[in-house]
Amino acid sequence: MSSNINSSDNDGEEESEQTGYLMVVGDDDQNLYDFRGASIEYIQKFEQEYQLESGKKYYLLNNYRSADNIVNLANAFIEQALPATERLKDSEHRIQPTQAHANLPIRFGSYRQNKGIDMACWLAQDIEQKRQDEPKAQIAILAPRWQCFDSVQHYLEQANISCQRFNEKDDFIPVNSVIGQTLKQELLNNSLQFVEGSAVEFLENWREDNHFNHLDMAWQAILQAVQDMANCSYEQVLQSIEKTQYAENSQVMLISYHSAKGLEFDHVYVLDEYRSVKDSRPLYVALTRAKQSLTILQNQQYHSHVLTKILTDSKLQQSENIQPITIPCVTNPPIQLEFHRFLSLKEIVNTPKPLVTERGRELVEQTFTRDIWTERYIDFPQHLFELFLKYPNTHYQRYIFRSKKKKNTLVEFAREYCEELIKKRDTYLQMVGYTTYLYQQNDLSYYQDKYDGTETSHYLIVPFVRACVQCG
């Protein structure tokens, strides 16, 4: 891109001087998306092609997020993990700590049991103690892969610690459900009207009048958002529900290294399952998300030896307040791990033919989300739905969730996720809840032979599942 800009600026001119200004900002140490074509070479080429003088380059080096020892550890790691030729910053341009927080101990330990159950058991106990000491603290667990969280969620749920896997889609929120969008339109059309009394009671009356069922998990999140509101305007109700999230009050966030970029938390636990030098930058990003305290839990077999060397250096342990911890084995490991979560949008087909057709749209918007079939159910009727493997004797095997009685397909699993489930054969999923999500279809070719209408979006059913993963 920089080459194209440069050539267009200089067409018909002998000099390379430009008119106007162009600013480029980036941190090469946080270049995570090389698998999508990202590279520090673009910053290097930009500097060369635009003939930048040293006076026009500015280093933003002060770190106002993390405690000094966390900054120093991250600096030491990235400098030793990557050769100088693969970095733009040299030793004169290290990130500088600013005493943002007092230096709490940086803790580290290793785990060895299958699926990390020893680590997860210790982690849940440690977080439970931290929540007692600091009830309002922001806590996150970071891992290189989402599967690392299976054992973590199992033990957190056993300890009654609410947790949520971070969703990268900013618009996956309750207001973008079928019931949320209908309610939003009602509030927008009557924004000057006033709610007398409890907002929760007002919304429940509205839901019943419009024949929506109460089972969409978006509805519970919407009610939670207005539980303390009364005698307020429609506009105030709308403002409240537009910003609410699923599991708004989760005590712990579970996030992949890549998804954590740009985020920060008071206390961070990093699961180190380092496999190759390509993991260096993602691990660096994970280390730098912590504000006050950092705990590093290393897989005994797969971990960063560079990071281990730094953490076990006796001089650094003393100067940077680094403390080893012992993670005990679980003497009676569980036969299977059990936990609950939404399937991510990457794990399901986003434009499934059964839901995109006119009949499918009507099924979601006029039947599945309405009280026509749920009048006698207080909780989600799990027994009405089943996990089904389509085309079991072909190469195109595909899991779906469908209704047992009418065999209506509600959810199609993405091919990659299906292949993972079929290959491992250690995971069972049961649909125990759901939400709906308004999916904006930017490429209308996906509607070809499925839908002839004028809409450029459709609703997905996103299942909330009980997952059972065998430990053997």
N, C-alpha and C positions, 0 to 999 in steps of 0.2 A: 504494500500500500504506500509506504514511504517513497518507493521508487516512482510510482505513478504520480504522486503529488509533486515530487521534485521535478520530474520531466515536464509536467504541465505548467509548472511555475516558470520554467526556463525556456519554453518554446519561443524561438526567435530572438533570444537574448544570449549574449556572450558571457555575461556575468551571472553569478549564482545568487546574487543578493535578492531577497524576497521582499514582497510587500505584505504587510500584515504580520500576525504572530500566530504561532502554533506551539502549544505546550504539550509535552508528553511526560507523564508521571508513571513510575513503575518501580517495583522491588523485585529484582531478578531472583532473589533467594526464595520468593514466594511464587515462582513460576511453576504452577502445578499441572497445567493442561498441555504438556508436550504431546500427549496422545491425540490432541485435537489440532496439533500444528503450532502451538505456542512455542516460542524460543527467544532466548535473550539476544539472539543474533539480530532480531528486528530493532532492538534498542541500539545495538552496536552499529548496524547499518545506517540507522537514522542519524547518529552522530557523525558518521563519516560522510554521508551523502549531503548533509546540510552544512558541513564544514564548521561545526560548532567550536567556538573558542572555549578555553577552560573557564573563562569568566561567565560564560552563559550556562554552566552546569552547576546545579545546586544539590547538595546532599542534605536530605532531611533525616537527621540521625538521632534526634532525641526521642526516647521512648517514654511516653507518659502513662502507660498502661500497667506495666509489670514491676514487681519488686526487683531491686538491683540484682540479687543473686539469680533470678530467673533470666534476666537479660544477659548476664555474663555467661550462664550455662548455654543458652541458645547461641550466643556468639561463638563460644568455643566449639560447639558441635558443628555448626555449618562450615566453619573455617577448616575443620579437620575432615569433615565428611566429603567435601567437594574440592577438587583441584582448583588452584587459582585461575586457571584458564577458563573454567566454567562459571566464574563469578565476575561481576562488574565491580563489586566493592573490594578494596584491599584492606590491609591492616590499619591504614590511616583513616579509614572510613567505617569503623565499627559502629554498630548501634550503641548509643550512649544511655545508660540508666540515669534516671532523674529522681531517685528516691520516692517513687510513686507510692510505695507501701513499705512497711517494715519487713525485714528479711525473716520470714517464717522458714522452717526447715524444708528443704527439697528432699523428699523421701523417695527411695527406690528399693525394689525387691523383685524377685523372680518367681514365676509360677510354672508348674510342670504337669498338672493333671489334665486328663482328656477334656477338651472343650473349655479349658480354663476354669473349671469349677472351684478350685482352691482359691484362685484370684477373685472370682465373683463372690464367693462366700465371705472372704476377708473384706472385700470392697463394700458390701452391703452393711457389714458391721461398722466399718469406719465411717461411712456416710451417715448412718443412724446416729452415731456419736456427734458428728459435725452438725447435723440438723438440730440436735438438742442444744448445742453450744451457740449456734448461729441460725435461728429459724428462718431468717429472711435472706440468707446467703444464696448466691447463684452458683449452682454446682453443675459441672458437665463432665461426661466421660467421653473420651475421644479414641477412636479405633480406626485402623486402616480399612477394615471391611465391615459391612453391616452384620455379617454372621457372628462376629466377635461378641455381639451384644446378647446372644441367645442365653448364655449362662448368667450374664449380668442381670437381665430382666427377670429371669427365674428367681434369683435370690433377692432382688429388690422387691418383687411382688410378695415374696414370702415374709419380708420384713415390713410389709405395708408401706413401702416408700413409693410414691407415685413417680412414674417416669414416662418419657415420651421420646420416640425416635424422631429426630428433626426432619421436617419435610422441606425440600428445596423449593417447592412451588409456593410462592408468596400468596397466591390467590386460592390455595386450598384451605378455605376458612368457612365457618358455618353459614355466613350470609350468602355464599355461593351455592348453597343447596337448593333443592326445589322449593322447600318451605321457606327458606331464607330469602330467596329472590321474590317470591310472591308477597311475603311480608314487607320486604323493602319497598316494593312498588306501592303497596297500600299506604305505607308511612310517607313516602314521597308525595303521593297524590293528595294527602291530607295533612301536610306538615304543620299547618297552623292549628290543628285540633289539639285537644288537651286530654290527657289520661287522668281520670279521677280515681284516686285510691291506688292500690297496688298495681305496678306494671306487670308483675307475673300473672296476676288474676286477669288483667286486661288481655294479655297475650294468649292465655289458655282459652279464654272465651272466643277470641278471634280464631284460634286454631279449630275449635269445635264447630264454629259457624261456617268455616270454609272446608270442613270435612277432611282435614289432614290427620294422619295418625301421629302418635307421639314417639314413635320408635326411632326415627332418624336421629342419630346422635348429635346432629347439628342443633336440633331443637333443645336438647338438654343444655348445650353450651350457650344458646341464646337466652334461655331462662336464667342460667347462672349469671349472665352478664347484667341482667336487670333486677336481680333479686333484692337489692337495696333501694330501688327506685320507686317513687310514688308521687302522685300529683305533679306530673311532668308533661312536657309537650311531646307530640309524635316525633318531632325533630330530635329531641334529646334521646329518645329511645333508639332512633335510627343511628345516631352517632355512637351510642354504646354498643350496639350489636355489630356495627360495621368493622370494629377493630378487635372483636373478640376472637380467640383462637380455640381450637380443640385442645382439651387438657390444659386449659389456661393456668391452672394452679399446680402443674407438675413440679415436683421438688427437684428432679434431676433430668437433664437433657442428655440424650445419647446421640452423638454426632460423628460422622466420618471425618477423617482429616480434611478431605476436599471440601466438604460442606461447611467446615468450621471457619474457613477463611473469611476474615472481616468481623468475626464475632469475638466476644470476650466474656470471661466469667470469673467470679471471685476465686473459686477453687476448681482446679482441673486435675483429672486423673487421665493419664495417657497410657494406653495399651500399646506396647512396643512389640510388634511382630514383623520387624524389618526383614525383607527378603533380598533386596538388591540396592545398588546405589541410586536407582530411580526413586526409591522411597525416602531419600534424604531430605528433599525439599518439603514433601508432605509432613514428615516427622518434625521438621523445623517449624512449620506453621502450627502444628499441634502444640509444641512446647511454648510457643509465644502467645497462646490464647489466655494464659493464666495471669490474673492480676495479683492475687495475694499469695496463694500457695499452689505448689505443683507436686504431684505424686506420679512417679513413673513405674509402671508394672511391666516387667519384661518377660516374654515367653522364653523359657529356658533354652529351647532349641533354635527358635528364629527370633533374633533381636539385633539391634545395632551394636556391633562390637566397639565402634568408635564412641558411642554414647556410654557404654559400660566402662570403657577405659577412663573417660572423664569423670564419671560418677564415683569410681573406686580410687581415684587419685587422692592420697591422704592429705596433701597440701590444699587441694581444692575443697575437700570435705571440710577442712577447718576454716578456710577463708570464706567459703560460700554457704556454710551451714547446710551441708549435704549429709543426710543420715540414712544408713541402710536399715531396712525392715525385714522381718521374717514372715513369710506367708505360709502358715501351716497347712498340711494336707487335710482334706476332708476325709474322715475315717469311714463314713458310711455314705458314699456318693449316691445321688439319686439315679434311679433306673432311666428316667427321662426328665427333660427340662420342660416346664410348662410356663407359658407367658401369653400376654395378649397384646395385639397391635393392629393398626390399620395396615393393609397391604399398600405398598407405595405405588404411585402411578407408573413407575418403571416396571412393576411386576404384573400389571394387567394391560390388556389391549385397550388403547385409548379411543379407538373408533371401531367398536364391535358392531358387526352388521345387525345382530338381533336387536340392538338398542337404537340404531341410527335410522332404521326404517320408520315409516309412519306408525306402524303397529307397535314397534319397540318404544318409540317416544310416548305413545299413549299408555303403554304398559307402565313406564316409569312415572310419568307425571300425573296420570289419572287413576291408576290402580295401586301400584306398589307403595306410593307415598300417602295414599288416602286411607280413610277409616273403613272402607268398604270390606276389607278382609281382616281387620285387626280389632274389631269391636270387643271381642272376648279375651284379648291378650293384654296382660299388664306388662310383661317382658317380651323381648324378641323371641318368637317361636322357632327355636333352633331346629326342632324336629320336622319342620316343613321344607327344609333345604338340605341339599347334599352336594358333596364334592364328587365330581364325575370325570372319568378319563375318556375323552372322545378318541376315536380312531386308534384303539389300543394295539392293533396289529400292523400298524404302518409306521413310517418314519415321521409322520406328522402328528404325533401324539400331543394332545392339548387338554389340560385340565380346565374345568369350568365349575362354577357354582350354579346350580339350577334348582327350580322348585320341584319337589318330589311328585306332586300330583299332576300338574300340567306340563312338566318338563320344560318350562320356559327358562332360557339361558339368561342369567342375571350378570354374570361376570365371566370374562374369558381371560385366562392367564397368558401373559406374554411368553413367546416361544422360549426365550433365554431362561426365564424363571422355570418354565415347565421342564426344560432339559436338566436344570440343576436339581429339581425335585426328583425327577425320574432316575437320574444318575446316582444320587445319594441314597434314596429310598429310606431315609431316617426321619422324615418329617411328615406329620399328619396335621392338617388344617381343618378346623371346624368354624363355620360362620356363626358368630354369636351376636352380631350387630352389624350396623351399616351406616353409611351416610351417602348423600348424593352430591355430585360435583358438576358444575357447569363448565364443560370443556369447550374452549374456543378453537374451532377447527380452521387454522390458517390456510391449509392446503385443501381446497374443496374437491380435489381429485379423489380424495379418500371417500367421498360421498357417492362417487360414480357407481351406478348399478345398485345403489343402496337407498338413495334418497333423492327425490326430485323437487323438494320444496325450496323455499327461499331462506330458511334459517341457516346461519353460519356457525351454529353451536349445537351441542346436544348434552344431555345429562348422562353421567356415568353413575353406576352403583359401586361404591368403594367399600369392600367388606372389612369389618372389624373381626379378627379371627382369634381363636384360641389355638396356639401352636404347641404341638407336642414333638419334641426332638429327642430321639433315642441317644443315650449316652454311651452305649456299648460300641 
